Amino acid sequence: MSRILRTEPLTAAAFAPFGDVLAAAGAPDRLINQGLCGRWHDRARLDFGRDTDPPGRAGISIFRAEPRALPYRLEMVERHPEGSQAFIPMHQHPFLVVVAPDTGGTPGTPRAFLTDGAQAINFHRGAWHGVLTPLAAPGLFAVIDRIGATPNLEEHWFDAPFQVRA
């Protein structure tokens, strides 16, 4: 039996417990490059586990994920206990973002967000989240996350799946 999750628009306030929304919304914090470039400054709390042993470092990877469709069957979430993970789309298509609060080491009830096609996200260290879920091709993303010698992935499979609907 599937449980139903309804998507909601991705906003900085709603997403704050799980991470950061990266968007060039509103006026830039400052103008640079002779006034020809707006800079929205320091928009994500990046964390690469410099306090872990051994410490991690920042890395930029490119991911290409197969597009999915709504309704979407959510069976599993994951988290990265040793570092944050940012997904920056290399396209202008909305994508699905699923997160869940931590409840004593396991994920609580998930929430599903839809980006507006001009937003990126950064999951904070340890935030439960769904897998990369583009809704259109090409599904191409730049990913900034921890590179290190120790494992940085935990998965949780739900007893009963959720169905994510618009």
Buried (B, 14 or more C-beta within 10 A) or exposed (E): EBEEBEBEEBEBEBBEEBBBBBBEEEEEEEEEEEEEEBEBEEBBEBBBBEEBEEBBEBEEEEEEBEEBEBBBEBBEBBBBBBBBBBBBBEBEBBBBBBBBEBEEEEBEEBBBBBBEEEBBBBBBBBBBBBBBBBBBEEBBBBBBBBBBEEEBEBEBEBEEBBBBEE
